Amino acid sequence: MMSMIFLLLFMIPLCFMKKYFMIIQFIYMLIFILIFMKFMLSNFFTIISYVYACDYISYFLLLLTIWIIILMMMASNKIVNSYSSEMFLFVVLMLLFSLFLTFSSMNVFIFYFFFEFSIIPTLFLILGWGYQPERIQAGMYMFMYTIMGALPMMVSLFYIHDYSYSLDFSLLELVDNYYIYFFTIFVFLIKFPMYFLHLWLPKAHVEAPISGSMILAGVMLKLGGYGLIRFMKIYLIIGLKFNLFLLVISLFGGFIISLICLRQEDMKSLIAYSSVSHMSLALAGLMSMNYYGFYGAFIMMISHGLCSSGMFCLANISYERTHSRMIFVNKGLLNLMPSMSLFWFLLCSSNMAAPPSLNLVAEILLVNSIVSFSWLLMISFSLISFFSGAYSLYLYTQTQHGGVSFVLFSFSLGNVREFLLLTLHWVPLNLTFLMMDLFI
C-alpha cells in the first residue's frame, strides 16, 4: 500500500507542469490496473504496510474511487485548456490521496483524520469551479454539516481508546454506551446521507461542477457507509436495541424523497435527491444487521457510485449544449441526440434497478434483509422501489420526448470522449452482474 501512497505523493510536481493533463490521467489508469491486479476477496487485512492495508471492502471502494477519478478527468474537458488546469489537477490529486488513505487505513484515528480532510478538496472543487454564485452557500452547508458531526466523533474516539487501549480496527472491543454510539455514527449518517441530515447534498450537487458532482455521488457518499461497516461490529449490543428507529426513519425518508424527486424541475437536483433515496435503502440494509443486508448495502454503494455518476455526466452533456439544467428546456433530445438517448435509457433503467444492472442484485438482497427484520417494512420498501421507477421514467420521458425547445440553434450531437465516458460508466455497472457469484 505504501508504494501506491508514495506514487500519489510523487505525482504532485506533475500537476504544476503545463500540458500534463493526459499523462496524469494515464498514470491514474496505471494505478487502477496495479490495484486491480492485486485482486482479493480477503475477509481480513492483507498487503499490510505500516498502518495501511486492504481487505475486500477497501479493495472494491479503492477501485471505485480511482475509476471515478479517471472518469472525472475525462468529463472535465473544458478545464484542460483553462488557466486553472494545474490547480484543478492538484485538488483532484489531493482528493484521491485523502480517499485512498481513508479506505486503506487500519487505524481509527488516521481513518478519521483523512475522512475529514477529504472535505477540503471537495470544498475547493465546488467553490473554485462551480457555476453559480450560490456555490459559496452550498459549500458552507456541506462544510458545516460535516464539521458538526465530526466533533462528537472525536470525543467518542477518546472514549474508545480509553476503553480498548487501542485504536486499531481489529483490536476494538464491544462498547455498550448509547451516547458514544450516537456520537460515533452521527457523522456517518450525515455523510451517507440519512433523511433529516441530507439537506446539504442537493445544494452541493447542484452547485458543484461536473467533476465535483461525480466524486460526491460516486465516492464521498460511500465514506459514510464504509465508516458504518467498520464501526458496526463494536456496537452490536446497542445496535440490536436502537437500529430499528434509524431503519424506520431511513425507509420513511427514502419514500418521501422519492416523492420529492417527482416534483423536481432541475435535472441535477432530481439525480441528487435520487441518491438520497438509494442511500436510504443501503442504510436500512446496514442497520438490519444481517448478512444479506450488509452485502446488499455494499453492492448498492458500488452500483450507485457508477450509476449516479453516469447520470450526472449525461445531465452535464445536456447542460453544455443548452446552458440550462431545467427539464423544460432540455426537451425532445431524442430528435437531436438519438445516440445519447440510448445512454439516457440505459442509465435511467439501471437507476430503477432493471436487470442486468448491479442495482437489481443490491435491491434483491436488501429486500430479503429488511423484510426478515420486520415484514411491515415491506410497505416502505415497495413504495421506494415503485417511485424509484417512476422518477427515473419521468426524467427519461421529460428530457427525451416532446417538442424541441425553440431556444436551441445548433450544437454537437456528441463526440467520442463523451460516448467513451458514458460507456465506461455503464459497462462495469452491468458486467459486474455476471460476477455476482464472487461477491456473494
N, C-alpha and C positions, 0 to 999 in steps of 0.2 A: 504493500500500500504506500509505503514511503516513497518508492520510486515514482509513482503517479503524482504524489503531492509535490515532489521536487520538480517533476516535469512541468507542472502547472506554475510553480514559482518562477522557474527559469523562462517562462513564456512572457513575463511582464515586460522586458525590454522590447520584445517583438511588437507589442501593442502600440508603441510610440513611433514605429517606423512607418514611413509612407508606403502605400500600395501593398500592405501585407495582409489585407482582408482575407483573400482566398487562401493564402498559405496558413493562416491561423485556423481557418475552417478545416483545412486538410489535416492539421495536427489534431484537432478535436476528433476528426474521423478516425485517426490513428489510435487515439486514446480509447475510443469506443471499441475498436477491434481488439486492442490489447486486453481490455476488461472482459469483452465477450469471450475471448479465448480461455479465460480462467473459469469457464462455465461450471457453476457449482449449484448444488441443491442441498447444501450442508445445513443441518439444524443448529450447529454451534459455530462460534467464531473460528475462521481459518485465515490463512495468509496474514498472520499476526506480525506487525512490526511496530514497536513501541506501544502506544495506546490505540493504534488503528488496526482494524481487522474487518472481516467481511463474513456475513452469513447470507443465506439466500434472500432474506428480506432486504438487507443492504444492497445485495448484488443487483436485484431487479430494479430497485429505486435508483441506483447509480447509473445503470444502463439507460433508464428512462430520462434521468437528468441530462446526461451527455447527448442523448438523441434529440431531446427538445432544444438544447443549446445549439446544436448543429442546424436544426430547422429554423431556429430563431435568427441565426446569422443569415440564413438563406432568405428569410422573409424580409429582413431589414435592408433591402437593396437600395432604398433611397438614401440611407445614411452613408453608404460606401463612399460616395464622391463628395460628401458634405465636409465642411470644415471641422466637424466634431467627431469624425470617424475614429480617431485614435482614442479619444476619451471613452467613446462607446465600447470599443474593444476591451479597454481596461476594466470598465464597470462590469461587462459580461464575464470577463475572466475572474474578477473578484467574487462574483455571484456563484460561478461554477466552483471556485475554490472553497467558499464557505459551505455550499451544499454538499460537496464531496466529503469535507471533514465532518459535517453533521451526520451524514449517513454511515460513515465508516468508523465513527468513534466508539470505543468500548467504555469510555469514562463518562459518567453523567455530567460532570461539570464542563468538560470540553464540548460535549453534545449541546449543553445549554448555551455555552458561550457562542458557538458558531450558529446555533439556531437563531439567536438574537442578532448576531452580526449580519446574517443574510438579509435582514430587513433593510440595511443601509444601501447596498447596491440597488435593490428594488426601488427604494425611495428615489434614488438618483435617476433611475430609468424613467420613472413617472414624471419627476419634476423637470428633468433635462430634455426629454424627447416626447412628452405628452402633447396633445393637440390644443386643448382649450385652457383658458386661464383658471378654470375650476380645478385643474390638476393639483394646485397647491393645497386646496381644501381636501381633496381626495387623498393626497399623500399624508397630510396631517392626521386624517381619520385613521388610516392604516397604521401609522406610527403610534398614535396614542392608544389605540385598541391593543396593539401588541405589547407596548410598554406596560399598560395597565395589568395585563395578565402575567408579565414577566416578573414583576416584583414579588407577588405572593409565591411564585415558584422558587425564587432564590431562597426565601425563608424555609420552604419545605426541603430544599436540598441540604441546608444546615442541619435540619432535624434528622433527615435520613442518614447523614454522615455520622451524627452522634449515636444514632440507633444501630446502624450496621457496621460502624467503624471502617467504612469503605465507600467509595463512590464508583466502583466497578459494576457494570450492569449484571455481571454473572455472580457477584457476591452480595447483592442486596437481599435483605431479609423481609419477610412479610410485615407490613405495617398495619396496625389496627387503630387508626386515628382519623376521624371524619374530617377535621379541619385540614390536616395535611393532604388528605385525598383530594379535596376540592382545590386547595392551593396549587397542587401539582398539575391537575388536569385542566385547570381553568384556561391556561394559555393555549393548550392544545385544542380545546373546544372553540376558542376564538379563531385559531388558525384553520380549523377544519372546514368550514365554519359552521357552528351549530346555530339553529334558529334562535333568535333573540340576540345573538352575538355576531350576526352576519352583515350588519349594516355597512361595514367598511368595504365589503367585497364588490358590490355592484358599482360603487363610486370609483374604487381603484381601477376596476376593469375598464370602465367606460372612458376614463381619462388617460389610461396608460397607452403608450404606443403599441404597435403590434407585438414587438419583442417582449414588452412588459406584460401584456395580456397572456402571451403564450407561456411565459415562465411562471406567472401567477397561477394560471389554470393547470398547467402541466405538472409543476413540481411543488410550488410553495404551499398549496393546499394539502399536499401529501405529507408535509412535515408534521402536521397535527396528528394525522393517522399513525405515522411512524412513531411519534412520541407515545401515543396511547398504547400501541402494540408493545413497546419496550417496557412501559411502566405498569401495564395492567396486571402483570404477574405478581407484583408486590402488594397489590390492593385487592386480592381475591376475596378476602373475608368481607371487606366493606362493599365491594362490587356486588356481591350476592344480595345485599340489602338495598343498595341505593341505585343500581344501574337501571332499574325499572323506570324510575322517574325520568332519567335522561333519555331512555329509549322511547318513552311515550311522547315526550316533548319533541324529540328529533323527528319522529314519524309524523306527528301532527303538523310540525313546522314544514316538513317536506311537502305535505299536501297543500298547505296554504301557499307556499312558494310556487308550486305548480300552477295554482290558480292565478297568482300574480304574473307568471310568465305569459299567460294568455292575454294579459292587458297591456303588454309592452309594445311601444312603437319604435323603440331603438333596437337594432339587431344585436349590438354588443351587450346591451342591458339584458335582453332575453337570454342570451347564451350564458351570461354571468349568473343570472338567477337559476338557470337550469343546473349550473354547477352546484349551487347550494342544495337543490333538490336531490341530486345524485349523492352528494356527500352525506346528506342526512340518512340515506339508506345505509351507506357504509358505516356511519357512526352507530346506527341501530344494530348492525351486524356485529360490530366490535363489542358493544355493550351487552349483547345477549350471552357473551362469554362461553360460546361453544365452538367446536372445531369448524363446522360449516360457516358460522358467522365470521370467524377470523379469515378463512380463505376467501369467502365472498367479498369481504371488505377489502382485502389485499388486492384481489383481482380487479375489483371496482376502481381502486385507486390507480392501477396501471392503465386500465382501459379508458377511464375518464380522462387521464392525462393526455392520451393520444387523441381522443375524440374531440374533447373540448378545445384543445389547441388547434386542431384542424378546422373547426368551425370558426374560431377567431380569425384564422388565415383567410377563410372564404369571405367573412364579413369585411376584412381589410381590403381584399381584392376588389370587392364591390365599392368600398369607400374611396379607393384610389381612382376609380372611374367616375363616380357620380358626385364625389365630395360631400356625401351625406350618409349618415347611418340610419336614417329614417326608412322604415319598411315601405312607406307610401311612395317614396321617391325611387327606391330600388324595386320597381315592379316590372313584370314582363321580361325578366332577364333571360328566360328560355328562348325568346325570339332573337336575342342579341348574342348570348354566350352559351350556345347549346352544350358544348363540351364541359363548361364549368358547371352547368346544371346537373350533369351526371354526378359530379363530386358533391354538389349540394345534396342530391338524393342519397348518395352512399353514406355521407356523414350524418345526415339527419336520421336515416334509418338505423345507423349504429347508435345514435344518441337515444333512440327509443327502444334499444335492446332487441333489434331484429337479428335473426341468425344471418350469417355466421359470425357475428361480432362478439368480441370478448365480453361486452356488457351483458350479453344474454347469460353466459356462464355465471357471471357475478350475481345477476338477479335470481337465477335458479337456486344458487347456494344460499343467498340471503333470505329468500322466501322460506326455505327449509329451516334456517336457523331462527328467524323471527317468529314463525308460526309455532315452532316447537317450544318457544319461550312462553307464548300465550296465543291461543287461537283467535282472540279478539283483535289482535294486532293485524290480522289478515285484512280487516276493513281498510285501515290506513294504507297498508302496503298496496292493495289492489287499486285504491284511488290514485296513489302516486304513480303506479305503472300506467294506468289509463290516461291520466293527464300528461304524463311524460310523452306518450304517443301523440296526444292532442296538440301540445305546443310545438313538438317537432314538425308535425304536419302543417301546423299554422305557419311556422317560419318558412317552410319549403314552399307551400302554395302561395303565400302572400308575396314572396320575393320573385318566384319564377313565373307565375301565371298573371293574367291581367294585361291591360294595355301598357305600352311603353310610355314612360314619363316624357312630356314634351320638353323638359329642361335638358335632355341629353342631346348631344350633337353628334360626336363620333369619338370612338375610343378603341384601344387594343382589345381584342377578344381573348387575350390570354397568351402568355409566352411559355417557353419550355421550362424556365425556372419555376413558374407558378404551378404548372402541372406536375413537375417533379416533387415540389414541396408538398402538394396535396396527396400525391401517390405515396410518399414516404410516411404520411400520417396514416393513410387508410390501410396499406398493405400489412404492417405489423399488427394493426388492430384486428384484422380478420384472419391473418395466417397463424397467429398465436393460438387461435381457436383450435387448430389441428394438433397443438402440442399440449392439450389440456391434461392428458394422462400424466405428463411430467409434473404439472402443478399439484395435482390432487392425488 
